[in-house]
Amino acid sequence: MVELFTSQGCAVCPPADQMLGELARRPGILALTLPVTYWDYLGWKDTLALPPFSERQRAYASAHGERQLYTPQAVINGGAIVVASDRPNVERILRETRALNTLRVPVASEEHGERIIVEIGADADPGAKGDVWLIPVLRHRPVSVERGENKGRVVVYVNVARGLQRLGPWTGQPAQFEVPRSTTRVGEADTYVIVVQGASGGRPGRIWGAAKGPGL
C-alpha cells in the first residue's frame, strides 16, 4: 500500500501525483492520495485537503523520529517513508516489501444492499494487532489550480482519500464489521478501501492487510 501525502500548493508535487496514478493501475498495489492542508498559506487552498491527513502524516513522522513534514512524501505499507519524487527509491521499496509479503492478513468486503460487511482474517504473529479503517475514495479528479506555485496547471489526482473512519480494533483474530454504505459516500467519494493497521501510543504502525472497494 502506498500513501502519497501531497498538496495542490506544492510546486514539486505534480510528478509524484502522476507516479501515484501509474502505481494505482498496477495489479497488487493499493495507492492512495492524501492531500494535506499545511501549504494552503502559500496562496492556494487545496480543494481536496483535509486536516486528518496532515495529522496522519504528522503521526507517521513522530513514529519514525522525523521532525519535519514535507511533500511529496510516500509511506509504504505503514513502515517505509520516502521522498515521493525519488521514483527509483519508491520502486526499490515496493520490490522489497512485496518480497517480504508484508500485507499478509486477508481482508475482504461485500455489499448487501445498503450495508457493507467487512471480514478480517487472522495472523499467526502474536504481535499482530491494530485497528480497522474504512477510507472513502474519489477515484479521479482533475483540478485547475488558479493561484500559488502551481498557478495555471491542471493536476489530475487519482484515488483521493476523502476521510478516515475507524471501524474498530483488531486483535490478530478473525473479525467482522458491518457499516452502512452511506459512510463511503462522503466528499464525492465513489468507492472505498479497508485497511488493517497496527498502532502504538496513538501513532500508526505497519499495515497488516488492505482491500480495494468496487471499481479500484
C-alpha positions as a Markdown table, in Angstrom:
| # | Residue | x | y | z |
|---|---|---|---|---|
| 1 | Met | 0.0 | 0.0 | 0.0 |
| 2 | Val | 1.3 | 3.4 | -1.0 |
| 3 | Glu | 0.1 | 6.6 | 0.7 |
| 4 | Leu | 1.1 | 9.8 | -1.0 |
| 5 | Phe | 1.0 | 13.0 | 1.0 |
| 6 | Thr | 0.7 | 15.8 | -1.5 |
| 7 | Ser | -0.7 | 19.3 | -2.0 |
| 8 | Gln | -2.0 | 21.4 | -4.8 |
| 9 | Gly | 0.2 | 24.3 | -3.5 |
| 10 | Cys | 3.4 | 22.3 | -3.8 |
| 11 | Ala | 5.4 | 23.0 | -6.9 |
| 12 | Val | 7.4 | 19.8 | -6.9 |
| 13 | Cys | 4.3 | 17.5 | -6.2 |
| 14 | Pro | 2.8 | 17.0 | -9.7 |
| 15 | Pro | 5.4 | 14.4 | -10.9 |
| 16 | Ala | 4.7 | 12.4 | -7.8 |
| 17 | Asp | 0.9 | 12.8 | -8.3 |
| 18 | Gln | 1.4 | 11.4 | -11.8 |
| 19 | Met | 3.5 | 8.5 | -10.5 |
| 20 | Leu | 0.8 | 7.7 | -7.9 |
| 21 | Gly | -1.7 | 7.4 | -10.8 |
| 22 | Glu | 0.6 | 5.0 | -12.6 |
| 23 | Leu | 1.1 | 2.9 | -9.4 |
| 24 | Ala | -2.7 | 2.7 | -8.9 |
| 25 | Arg | -3.1 | 0.9 | -12.2 |
| 26 | Arg | -0.6 | -1.9 | -11.3 |
| 27 | Pro | -2.1 | -5.2 | -10.1 |
| 28 | Gly | -1.4 | -5.8 | -6.4 |
| 29 | Ile | -0.8 | -2.2 | -5.4 |
| 30 | Leu | -3.2 | -0.1 | -3.4 |
| 31 | Ala | -2.3 | 3.5 | -4.0 |
| 32 | Leu | -3.9 | 6.4 | -2.2 |
| 33 | Thr | -3.6 | 10.2 | -2.4 |
| 34 | Leu | -3.9 | 12.1 | 0.9 |
| 35 | Pro | -3.8 | 15.9 | 0.3 |
| 36 | Val | -2.5 | 17.9 | 3.2 |
| 37 | Thr | -3.5 | 21.4 | 4.4 |
| 38 | Tyr | -0.3 | 22.9 | 5.7 |
| 39 | Trp | 0.7 | 24.6 | 2.4 |
| 40 | Asp | -2.6 | 26.4 | 2.0 |
| 41 | Tyr | -1.0 | 29.6 | 3.2 |
| 42 | Leu | 1.2 | 29.8 | 0.0 |
| 43 | Gly | -1.7 | 31.4 | -1.9 |
| 44 | Trp | -3.9 | 28.5 | -2.9 |
| 45 | Lys | -6.1 | 26.5 | -0.6 |
| 46 | Asp | -6.0 | 22.8 | -1.6 |
| 47 | Thr | -9.6 | 21.9 | -2.7 |
| 48 | Leu | -9.2 | 18.2 | -1.6 |
| 49 | Ala | -7.1 | 18.5 | 1.5 |
| 50 | Leu | -8.4 | 17.5 | 4.9 |
| 51 | Pro | -6.8 | 18.2 | 8.4 |
| 52 | Pro | -6.9 | 14.5 | 9.3 |
| 53 | Phe | -4.5 | 13.7 | 6.5 |
| 54 | Ser | -2.0 | 16.3 | 7.8 |
| 55 | Glu | -2.4 | 14.8 | 11.3 |
| 56 | Arg | -1.8 | 11.3 | 9.9 |
| 57 | Gln | 1.4 | 12.4 | 8.2 |
| 58 | Arg | 2.5 | 14.1 | 11.4 |
| 59 | Ala | 1.8 | 10.9 | 13.4 |
| 60 | Tyr | 3.9 | 8.9 | 10.9 |
| 61 | Ala | 6.7 | 11.4 | 11.3 |
| 62 | Ser | 6.5 | 11.1 | 15.1 |
| 63 | Ala | 6.6 | 7.3 | 14.9 |
| 64 | His | 9.7 | 7.4 | 12.8 |
| 65 | Gly | 11.5 | 10.2 | 14.7 |
| 66 | Glu | 11.2 | 12.7 | 11.9 |
| 67 | Arg | 10.9 | 16.4 | 12.9 |
| 68 | Gln | 9.7 | 17.9 | 9.6 |
| 69 | Leu | 6.8 | 17.4 | 7.3 |
| 70 | Tyr | 7.2 | 17.7 | 3.6 |
| 71 | Thr | 5.6 | 17.0 | 0.3 |
| 72 | Pro | 5.6 | 14.9 | -1.8 |
| 73 | Gln | 6.1 | 12.1 | 0.7 |
| 74 | Ala | 5.2 | 8.4 | 0.3 |
| 75 | Val | 4.6 | 6.0 | 3.1 |
| 76 | Ile | 4.7 | 2.4 | 2.0 |
| 77 | Asn | 2.9 | -0.3 | 4.0 |
| 78 | Gly | 2.9 | 1.9 | 7.0 |
| 79 | Gly | 6.6 | 1.5 | 7.5 |
| 80 | Ala | 9.0 | 2.9 | 4.9 |
| 81 | Ile | 9.0 | 6.7 | 4.4 |
| 82 | Val | 10.5 | 8.1 | 1.2 |
| 83 | Val | 10.6 | 11.3 | -0.8 |
| 84 | Ala | 7.9 | 10.5 | -3.4 |
| 85 | Ser | 9.8 | 12.4 | -6.2 |
| 86 | Asp | 12.6 | 9.8 | -5.8 |
| 87 | Arg | 10.9 | 7.2 | -8.0 |
| 88 | Pro | 13.8 | 4.7 | -8.1 |
| 89 | Asn | 13.8 | 4.5 | -4.3 |
| 90 | Val | 10.0 | 4.1 | -4.3 |
| 91 | Glu | 10.3 | 1.3 | -6.7 |
| 92 | Arg | 13.0 | -0.4 | -4.7 |
| 93 | Ile | 11.0 | -0.3 | -1.5 |
| 94 | Leu | 7.9 | -1.7 | -3.3 |
| 95 | Arg | 10.0 | -4.6 | -4.6 |
| 96 | Glu | 11.4 | -5.3 | -1.1 |
| 97 | Thr | 8.0 | -5.2 | 0.6 |
| 98 | Arg | 6.4 | -7.4 | -2.0 |
| 99 | Ala | 9.2 | -10.0 | -1.5 |
| 100 | Leu | 8.6 | -9.9 | 2.3 |
| 101 | Asn | 4.8 | -10.4 | 1.8 |
| 102 | Thr | 4.1 | -7.8 | 4.5 |
| 103 | Leu | 0.4 | -7.4 | 3.7 |
| 104 | Arg | -0.5 | -11.0 | 4.7 |
| 105 | Val | -3.7 | -10.6 | 6.6 |
| 106 | Pro | -6.8 | -11.4 | 4.5 |
| 107 | Val | -9.2 | -8.5 | 4.1 |
| 108 | Ala | -12.5 | -8.6 | 2.2 |
| 109 | Ser | -15.7 | -6.6 | 1.9 |
| 110 | Glu | -19.1 | -7.5 | 0.5 |
| 111 | Glu | -22.0 | -5.2 | -0.2 |
| 112 | His | -25.5 | -6.3 | 0.9 |
| 113 | Gly | -28.0 | -3.6 | -0.1 |
| 114 | Glu | -27.2 | -0.5 | 2.0 |
| 115 | Arg | -24.8 | -2.4 | 4.3 |
| 116 | Ile | -21.2 | -3.4 | 3.8 |
| 117 | Ile | -19.8 | -6.5 | 5.6 |
| 118 | Val | -16.1 | -6.4 | 6.3 |
| 119 | Glu | -14.2 | -9.6 | 7.0 |
| 120 | Ile | -10.7 | -9.6 | 8.6 |
| 121 | Gly | -8.6 | -12.7 | 8.8 |
| 122 | Ala | -6.2 | -13.9 | 11.4 |
| 123 | Asp | -2.4 | -13.8 | 11.7 |
| 124 | Ala | -0.1 | -16.2 | 13.4 |
| 125 | Asp | 2.2 | -13.4 | 14.7 |
| 126 | Pro | 1.2 | -12.8 | 18.4 |
| 127 | Gly | 2.2 | -9.2 | 17.9 |
| 128 | Ala | -0.4 | -8.7 | 15.1 |
| 129 | Lys | -3.0 | -6.3 | 16.4 |
| 130 | Gly | -4.2 | -2.8 | 15.5 |
| 131 | Asp | -7.2 | -1.0 | 14.1 |
| 132 | Val | -9.5 | -1.5 | 11.1 |
| 133 | Trp | -10.1 | 1.6 | 9.0 |
| 134 | Leu | -12.6 | 2.5 | 6.2 |
| 135 | Ile | -11.3 | 5.2 | 3.8 |
| 136 | Pro | -13.8 | 6.7 | 1.3 |
| 137 | Val | -12.1 | 7.3 | -2.0 |
| 138 | Leu | -12.7 | 9.5 | -5.0 |
| 139 | Arg | -11.2 | 7.6 | -7.9 |
| 140 | His | -10.4 | 10.5 | -10.3 |
| 141 | Arg | -10.4 | 14.3 | -10.1 |
| 142 | Pro | -8.6 | 16.9 | -12.3 |
| 143 | Val | -8.0 | 20.2 | -10.5 |
| 144 | Ser | -7.3 | 23.5 | -12.2 |
| 145 | Val | -5.0 | 25.5 | -9.9 |
| 146 | Glu | -5.7 | 29.2 | -10.1 |
| 147 | Arg | -3.1 | 30.6 | -7.7 |
| 148 | Gly | 0.1 | 29.7 | -5.8 |
| 149 | Glu | 3.1 | 27.8 | -7.0 |
| 150 | Asn | 1.1 | 25.6 | -9.5 |
| 151 | Lys | -0.9 | 28.5 | -11.0 |
| 152 | Gly | -2.2 | 27.7 | -14.4 |
| 153 | Arg | -1.6 | 23.9 | -14.1 |
| 154 | Val | -4.2 | 21.2 | -14.3 |
| 155 | Val | -3.3 | 18.4 | -11.9 |
| 156 | Val | -5.0 | 15.0 | -12.1 |
| 157 | Tyr | -5.5 | 13.3 | -8.8 |
| 158 | Val | -6.2 | 9.5 | -8.5 |
| 159 | Asn | -7.6 | 7.5 | -5.6 |
| 160 | Val | -8.1 | 10.6 | -3.4 |
| 161 | Ala | -8.9 | 9.8 | 0.3 |
| 162 | Arg | -12.0 | 11.7 | 1.4 |
| 163 | Gly | -11.9 | 10.7 | 5.1 |
| 164 | Leu | -10.6 | 8.3 | 7.7 |
| 165 | Gln | -13.2 | 6.2 | 9.7 |
| 166 | Arg | -12.1 | 3.8 | 12.3 |
| 167 | Leu | -14.3 | 0.7 | 12.4 |
| 168 | Gly | -12.8 | -0.8 | 15.5 |
| 169 | Pro | -9.9 | -2.8 | 16.9 |
| 170 | Trp | -8.3 | -6.0 | 15.5 |
| 171 | Thr | -6.7 | -8.4 | 17.9 |
| 172 | Gly | -5.0 | -10.7 | 15.4 |
| 173 | Gln | -8.0 | -13.0 | 15.3 |
| 174 | Pro | -10.8 | -13.1 | 12.7 |
| 175 | Ala | -13.2 | -10.2 | 13.0 |
| 176 | Gln | -16.3 | -8.9 | 11.2 |
| 177 | Phe | -17.6 | -5.4 | 10.9 |
| 178 | Glu | -20.9 | -4.1 | 9.4 |
| 179 | Val | -21.2 | -0.5 | 8.3 |
| 180 | Pro | -23.8 | 1.5 | 6.3 |
| 181 | Arg | -22.8 | 2.3 | 2.7 |
| 182 | Ser | -23.5 | 6.0 | 3.4 |
| 183 | Thr | -20.2 | 6.1 | 5.3 |
| 184 | Thr | -18.4 | 5.6 | 1.9 |
| 185 | Arg | -20.2 | 8.4 | 0.1 |
| 186 | Val | -18.7 | 11.4 | 1.8 |
| 187 | Gly | -16.8 | 14.1 | -0.1 |
| 188 | Glu | -17.9 | 12.9 | -3.5 |
| 189 | Ala | -16.2 | 9.5 | -2.9 |
| 190 | Asp | -17.3 | 6.8 | -5.3 |
| 191 | Thr | -15.6 | 3.8 | -3.7 |
| 192 | Tyr | -13.5 | 2.9 | -0.6 |
| 193 | Val | -10.7 | 0.8 | 0.8 |
| 194 | Ile | -10.4 | -1.2 | 4.0 |
| 195 | Val | -7.1 | -1.1 | 5.9 |
| 196 | Val | -5.9 | -3.1 | 8.9 |
| 197 | Gln | -3.1 | -1.1 | 10.6 |
| 198 | Gly | -1.0 | -1.6 | 13.7 |
| 199 | Ala | -0.9 | 1.3 | 16.3 |
| 200 | Ser | 1.3 | 2.2 | 19.2 |
| 201 | Gly | 0.7 | 5.1 | 21.5 |
| 202 | Gly | -1.8 | 6.6 | 19.1 |
| 203 | Arg | 0.7 | 6.5 | 16.3 |
| 204 | Pro | 0.2 | 4.5 | 13.0 |
| 205 | Gly | 2.3 | 1.4 | 12.6 |
| 206 | Arg | 2.7 | -1.3 | 9.9 |
| 207 | Ile | -0.2 | -2.2 | 7.7 |
| 208 | Trp | -1.2 | -5.8 | 8.1 |
| 209 | Gly | -3.7 | -6.0 | 5.3 |
| 210 | Ala | -5.8 | -4.0 | 2.9 |
| 211 | Ala | -8.6 | -4.4 | 0.3 |
| 212 | Lys | -9.9 | -2.3 | -2.5 |
| 213 | Gly | -13.6 | -1.5 | -2.9 |
| 214 | Pro | -15.6 | -1.7 | -6.1 |
| 215 | Gly | -14.0 | -0.1 | -9.1 |
| 216 | Leu | -10.5 | 0.1 | -7.7 |
